[in-house]
Amino acid sequence: MIPGVLTVAGSDSGGGAGIQADLKTMLALGVHGMSVITAVTAQNSLGVQGAWELPVEAVRAQYRSVVDDIGVQAVKTGMLASAELVETVAELLAGTDAPAVVDPVGVSKHGDPLLAASALDSVRTKLLPVATVATPNLDEVAQLTGVRVESEEGLRRAAAAVLAYGPRWVLIKGGHLPGDAVDLLTDGSEEHWLRAPRHDNRHTHGTGCTLASAIAAQLAKGRAVPEAVAAAKEYVTGAVAAGFALGEGIGPVDHGWRFRGDA
Ligand code: PXL
């Protein structure tokens, strides 16, 4: 059986992030990708030109259609836009047995808002508690917990602050710190430090979506969280290394990097 993975996220018309990144990642990692679209963005390599949320009923209906008939082995969440959508998705996840990877998306690579400020409290108190793995970057950690990290030693403090909201595991992404791309995965008792060399490549659009979807894909294949995250980090590191220019601005990571050369 091919494991099924569901992404609950926004559409990126440029194809580098959001739903499009998630489905490409799932294909590359050998699982069947399915989608609940929460919002549509008009977007390219220069930024987000517009964003439109879907009605709560449309999000709930997509989710029920997939989960009640097909079933899912893992779920990933990304852009949720509003407090109402965050709370709806949190409630849906609470009623689903499959592991949930929550990427608490706040702003795009260009700084465009993808989550209303009024939704932050719902992320803290409704969404994080139902996450198997939460994957904030340091800006999202600061926004959600007030903890500001400027060096690797601070990653532990960030992890503790996020774990206090109740996710089973947290992966703090230290990629915006200088030096190696270092992330800390912990459940509060085990610590796993994931280190990858920094690739001097500005075409990194979609990195966060890709990592979270890769974790969900690995969990769906039955891996335990630490092994799933390590395999996902290896995949995203290759995708960043192969990121390519597109348009005038920031290009995407290459979801198909493992296929190149033998296609
Ligand atoms: O990487 C965060 C993200 C999530 N979802 C959508 C996005 C982006 C970043 O651009 O466009 C739809």
Residues whose N, C-alpha, C, O or C-beta is under 5 A from the ligand:
A	BS01	PXL	G10 S11 D12 A17 G18 G78 M79 V105 V107 S108 K109 G208 C209
